[in-house]
Amino acid sequence: MRTKLIYFVRHGETENNAKNIRQGPEGPLTEKGRAQALATALRFPKNKGRPQIIISSPYERTKETAEIIAKELKMSVEYSNLLKERRNPSEIIGHSGQEKQVKKIIDCIDKSYHADDLRISDEENFVDLKKRAKELLISITKRKEERIIMVTHGIFLKMVISYMLYGERLTASEYNNLSYFNPINNASMAI
């Protein structure tokens, strides 16, 4: 198998990010988010070593980020559900993380990341995310492209990186520690 160069990019800032509101698939970038996406696009090589494909989560914020990058690099975008963000419980989507009931649910979910298979509601739990991260990494190895941009979301990106480090041995507690001490900013890139 040939070595692959994967650029993982988190989407630019959204209004809901700025307001600490839990998001579903919807939510466009702010002006700042669009500027962040363009700044990220300008960091990619344009000639030698140029990325061969852009693959993005189908969520509005990642699509917009990917399209800004694609326009700058004169490329098209492919979409993959494997790159979606962790599914939040439906009862907190569109609500502020500061609301009492939402905060209670978020605290329970955060605690669930210390237990491998605990589920609070209809959210994706640790086991679900770990399985999807593994599926994504397997799918990357099957692709012919060697230089790939993947536009995704913060929590899922942390899971992918954690899985690359630990593989099947990754526990919820290890993921939680890695996630806590390694924040991923909007429009940041991990290679």
C-alpha positions in Angstrom: 0.0 0.0 0.0 1.3 3.5 -0.9 1.6 6.2 1.7 -1.3 8.7 1.7 -1.3 12.3 2.7 -4.7 13.2 4.3 -5.5 16.8 5.2 -8.3 16.8 7.8 -10.0 20.2 8.0 -12.6 21.3 10.5 -15.4 23.5 9.1 -15.2 27.3 9.6 -17.1 29.1 12.3 -20.9 29.1 12.3 -23.3 31.4 14.1 -24.3 28.4 16.3 -20.6 27.8 17.2 -20.3 31.5 18.2 -23.4 31.2 20.4 -22.6 27.8 21.9 -25.8 26.3 20.3 -25.9 22.6 19.6 -26.2 22.0 15.8 -27.8 19.5 13.5 -26.9 19.4 9.8 -28.0 22.9 9.2 -26.1 26.1 9.9 -24.1 28.2 7.4 -20.8 29.8 8.1 -20.4 33.3 9.4 -18.3 35.9 7.6 -15.5 34.9 9.9 -16.1 31.3 9.0 -15.9 32.0 5.3 -12.6 33.9 5.9 -11.2 31.0 7.9 -12.1 28.6 5.1 -10.4 30.8 2.5 -7.3 31.1 4.7 -7.2 27.3 5.0 -7.6 26.9 1.3 -4.6 29.2 0.7 -2.4 26.8 2.7 -2.7 23.9 0.2 -0.1 23.3 -2.4 -1.2 24.5 -5.8 1.2 22.6 -8.1 3.5 19.8 -6.9 1.9 17.7 -4.2 -1.5 19.3 -4.9 -4.4 17.4 -3.3 -6.2 15.1 -5.7 -9.7 15.1 -4.2 -11.8 16.9 -1.6 -14.3 14.8 0.4 -16.7 16.5 2.8 -19.4 15.9 5.3 -22.8 16.7 3.7 -23.7 19.2 6.5 -24.2 22.8 5.4 -21.2 24.2 7.3 -18.8 21.6 5.9 -20.2 21.8 2.4 -19.6 25.6 2.4 -16.1 25.2 3.8 -15.3 22.5 1.2 -16.7 24.6 -1.6 -14.6 27.6 -0.7 -11.5 25.4 -0.7 -12.6 23.7 -4.0 -13.1 27.1 -5.7 -9.6 28.2 -4.6 -8.0 24.9 -5.8 -10.2 24.6 -8.9 -11.5 21.2 -7.8 -14.9 19.6 -7.2 -16.2 18.1 -3.9 -17.4 14.6 -3.2 -19.6 14.1 -0.1 -19.6 11.3 2.4 -21.8 10.5 5.3 -18.8 8.9 7.1 -17.6 12.5 7.8 -20.7 13.7 9.5 -20.5 15.2 13.0 -21.6 13.1 16.0 -25.3 13.1 16.1 -26.6 15.1 19.0 -29.7 14.1 20.9 -32.7 15.6 19.0 -34.0 17.3 22.2 -30.9 19.6 22.4 -30.5 20.6 18.7 -31.0 24.3 18.3 -30.7 25.0 22.0 -27.9 26.8 23.9 -25.5 24.8 25.9 -26.3 27.2 28.8 -30.0 26.2 29.1 -30.5 24.2 32.3 -32.2 21.2 30.7 -29.7 21.1 27.8 -26.7 21.5 30.2 -28.1 18.5 32.1 -28.2 16.3 29.0 -24.8 17.5 27.8 -23.3 16.7 31.2 -24.8 13.1 31.0 -23.4 12.7 27.5 -20.0 13.9 28.6 -20.0 11.4 31.3 -21.0 8.7 28.8 -17.7 9.2 27.1 -16.1 7.5 30.2 -18.3 4.4 29.5 -17.8 2.7 26.2 -21.5 1.8 25.4 -23.6 4.1 27.5 -26.4 5.9 25.5 -28.5 8.7 26.9 -31.0 9.4 24.1 -30.9 9.1 20.3 -27.3 10.5 20.0 -24.3 8.6 18.6 -22.3 7.3 21.5 -18.6 6.4 21.8 -19.0 3.0 20.2 -20.9 4.4 17.3 -18.3 7.1 16.7 -15.4 4.7 17.0 -17.0 2.3 14.5 -17.6 5.1 12.0 -14.0 6.4 12.4 -12.7 2.9 11.6 -15.0 2.7 8.6 -13.7 6.0 7.3 -10.0 5.0 7.7 -10.7 1.7 5.9 -12.4 3.6 3.1 -9.4 5.9 2.7 -7.1 2.9 2.3 -9.3 1.6 -0.6 -9.1 4.9 -2.5 -6.7 5.4 -5.4 -5.9 9.0 -4.5 -2.8 9.6 -2.4 -3.4 13.3 -1.4 -6.9 13.8 0.0 -8.6 16.8 1.7 -11.4 15.7 4.2 -13.7 18.4 5.5 -15.4 17.3 8.7 -16.3 18.3 12.3 -14.5 18.8 15.5 -15.8 15.9 17.6 -15.6 13.4 14.8 -12.1 14.5 13.8 -10.9 14.0 17.4 -12.3 10.4 17.2 -10.5 9.7 13.9 -7.2 11.0 15.3 -7.7 9.0 18.5 -8.5 5.8 16.5 -5.4 6.3 14.4 -3.3 6.5 17.6 -5.0 3.6 19.5 -6.9 1.5 17.0 -9.3 -1.1 18.5 -7.7 -0.6 21.9 -9.2 2.9 22.1 -11.4 3.3 25.2 -13.9 6.0 26.0 -11.7 7.3 28.8 -8.7 7.6 26.5 -10.8 9.4 23.8 -12.1 11.7 26.5 -8.6 12.6 27.7 -7.3 13.1 24.1 -10.3 15.2 23.2 -10.1 17.4 26.3 -6.4 18.2 26.0 -6.4 18.7 22.2 -9.0 21.3 21.1 -9.6 21.6 17.3 -10.4 25.1 16.3 -12.7 26.1 13.4 -11.0 25.8 10.0 -7.9 24.2 11.5 -6.1 21.5 9.7 -4.6 18.2 10.9 -2.3 16.3 8.5 
